Amino acid sequence: MTLFAILLLAHFWTDFLIQSDQMARCKRSTKLAVKWYPLLGHALTQVPMVVGIWLIGTLLRVANWPFLETFGISLIIVVLTHWLIDVTKQNCQPILKRALRLKPNQVPLISYVLDQVLHLVVIVIVSELSGTNWQSTTISRWLLAASVIIATLYFADYFISLFLKSLDLNVERLPDRAQLGRHIGRLERLAILLLCYTNNVASIAVVVAIKALTRFRAIEANEHHFAEYYLIGSLLSLIFGCLGGYLLKTHLKIHKKSDR
């Protein structure tokens, strides 16, 4: 479980926290000669985190810590497959569109989800082939908790944005408040996650009410279907926040004092 948790956290760290705008633009390019080198650098950004965590665990002599050979081989495979998936992602979108009969505005959403699923599948397979002990430990729970928080704040952020754009709601005509809206959404999901984790579920209504009050006039005017846009985005944000809090509380149990 520890190797899987480290590789998963490194993936989320790479894809959501330190990915630059240039790397994101490279992913959207169809020219392999332009993007293969920058995206290789993007994939390699996993290395410092993984190596750093491994060195800390080794120095602290954590029980059942993966061997260097296992760690190194797993990291090489994950980096290379991450690079390969990113390089071919944009070029595969026309095939995806024809195969699933998607509308043009639906392709980025499906491509984004499929991209993340493929990365996750690779990490699971590599962890399994390396002979990973899937028993949960304190360190693996903390690492997975960090992954859940990043996914709740950032994976959900891009998913909700692409989902709304996949609908015929004239999102492009709305005022350009994307960055502000994203910050609000992240804070909303963080608050919901913490409230779920601390058993203050009823207080989520306060968070939802505050957000609704700030957008009341825009909702009332409903220009360019803003009310529908707001409702769908808020419900998706609520779902991701509650799911993250549920995972932290019931499955990861990072508050557990000892391992068995």
N, C-alpha and C positions, 0 to 999 in steps of 0.2 A: 504493500500500500504506500510505503514511503516514497519509492521511486516514482510511482504514478502521480502522487501528490506533488512532488517536486517538478516533474515534467509538465504537469497541468498548469501549475502556477507560473512557470516560465513561459508557457504559451500565452496565457492571458496577459502577463506582464508585457510580452513582446507585441502582441496584436492590439492591445487597447491602451496601455499606459505610456509607452515610449515610441510608438509608431509615428513617424513624422508625416507631414502633409505631402512631402515629396514621395515617400514610399507609398502612400495611399494613391497618389496620382499614377505612379508606376504600375500599380496593380490594375488600374483601369485602362492601361495602354494595351494595344494588341501587337505592338512591335517588340519581338523578343530581344532584338539587339539593343533596345533602349533600356529594358527593365531587368534583364537577368542579373546584372551586376549589383544594382541598388537593392534588389530583393534578396540577393545572397547576403548582403550586409544586414538586411532586416532579419533574416533567419538566424544569423550568427549572434544577434543581440541576446539570444537565449543563453548563450554560453557563459557569460560572466555570472548571471544569477545562479545557474545550475552548479557551476564550479564553486561559487562562494558558499552555497548551502551545503554542498558536499564537504568542503573543507571545515566548516563550522561543526558539522555532525561528526566528522572524523576526529577533530581536536577534542570535542566533548565526549568522545567514545560512546556514542549513542548505540544502544543495543540493536542488533540485527540491521546495522547500517550497510547499504549496498557496497560491494567491492569496487575498487577503482576500474577494473576491466569492464565490469557490468555497466557501470556508470558511463564510461567513455564510449563504449559501443552503442549504448542506447541513445546517448546524446547525439552522436554522429548521424544515426538513422533518422532521428526526429528532425534535426536541422536540415538534412538533405530533402526529406519528404516535405517539410514545411516550405522550403524554397520551390520545390517542384510543383506543389499544389498552387502556390501563389503565382508562379510564372504562367501556368496553363489556365488559370481561373477565367480570365477575361476572354481568352480565345475559345473556351468551351461554351460560352454563353449562347452563341447562335445555335449550337447543337442542342443545348438544354431547352431553348425556346421552341425549337421544332419538335423535339421529343415529347415535351409536356404541353405543347400548344398554348404557350403563355403569351400574354399581352406584353408589349415592350416595357411597360412600367412595373410588371411583375417579375421580370427577369432578375434585377439586382437583389431583390429580397430572397428569392429561391437560391440564387448563387451564393449569397452571404451565408444562409443557413447551411447549405451543402458544404461550403468551405469549412465552416466551424465543425461540422459533423465529421468530415474527413480527417481533420487535425486530431479530433478526439479519438476517433477509431485507431489512428496510427499510434497514439500514445498508449491506448489500452493494449493493442497487439504487442507493441515493444515491451511493455511492462510484463505482459504474460509470458512472452518468449524468454525474457531474462530470468524467469523463475521467481518473480516477485511473490513475497509472502503478503497476501491480501488482508491479513489481520490488522485491524485499526490500532494505532498507537497515538500517544499524546502529540508527538510532532507531526504525524500525518494528519491528524484532525485539525491542528492549527494551520497547516499549509492548505488543506482543503477549504477551511473557513475563509482564508484570504482569497482563494479562487472564487468562492461563492460570492463574496462581497464585490470583487471586481466584475464578475459576470452580471450581478444584479445592477450595478451602477453603469457599466459601460457596454456589455453585450446587449443588454436590454435597450440602452440608449440608441444604438445603431439599428437594432431590430425594429423598434417602434417607429423610428424615422422612415425606414424603408417600407414598413408595412403601410404607413399612412400614404406614402407616395405611390404605393401599388393600388390604392383605391382611387376611384374617380371623384375626388373631392375638390379638385382645382387647388391643391395645396400650394402650387407655384404662385398663385395670385395672392396668397396671404402675406401680410407684412413680414419682412425678413427679420424675424427675431429668433432664428434657429439657435444661435449660441446661448442667448439668455434662456430660451425654453429648455435647452439641454441641461443647463446648470440647475434650473428649477426642478426638472424631472429627476436628476440625480439626487438632489437633496430630499425630494419627496420619497424616493425609493429607499434612501438611507434611513430616513425617519421611520418609514413603515417597517423596514427590516428590524430596526432596533426595538420598536414597539412590539412587534410579534415575538421577538426573542425574549423580551422582558415580561411577557404575558400582559401587556397593556393594549390588547387588540381594540378595545372600545375607543381608545384615544386616536385611532386612525381616522375616525370621523372628523376630528378637529383639523388634521392635516388636509383632508379632502375639502373641508369647508373653507379653510383659509385660501386654498388655491382657487376654488370656485369664486370666492368673493373678489379676488383680484382680476378675474376675467369676466365678471358679471355683465358689464356693458357690451363687451365683444360677443358674448354668448347671446345676449338679448338681440343685438343687431343681426347676428348670424350671417355676416357677409362672407360670401364664397364658402358656405357650409362650415363656418368656423365652429358652430355648436357640435356638429357631428365629429369634426376633427378633434375638438377638445375632449369630447366624451370617450371616443375610441382610444385616444392617447392616454387619458387618465385611467381608464379601466385596465389597459395593458400595463401601465406603470404600477398600478395597484396589485395586479396579479404577480408581476415579477418581484415586487417588494415582499409580498406575503410568502411567496414561494422561497425566497432567500431566507427569510426569517424562520420558516418552517424547517428548512434543511439544517440551518445552524442549530436549532433547538432540539429537534427530534432525532436527527441522524448523525451529525458530527459530534454533538455533545462536548463542545470544547471546554465546558465547565467541569467536566469529569476530573476527579482528583487523582485517580490512579488507574493503571491498565491491569487487565486480567489476562 
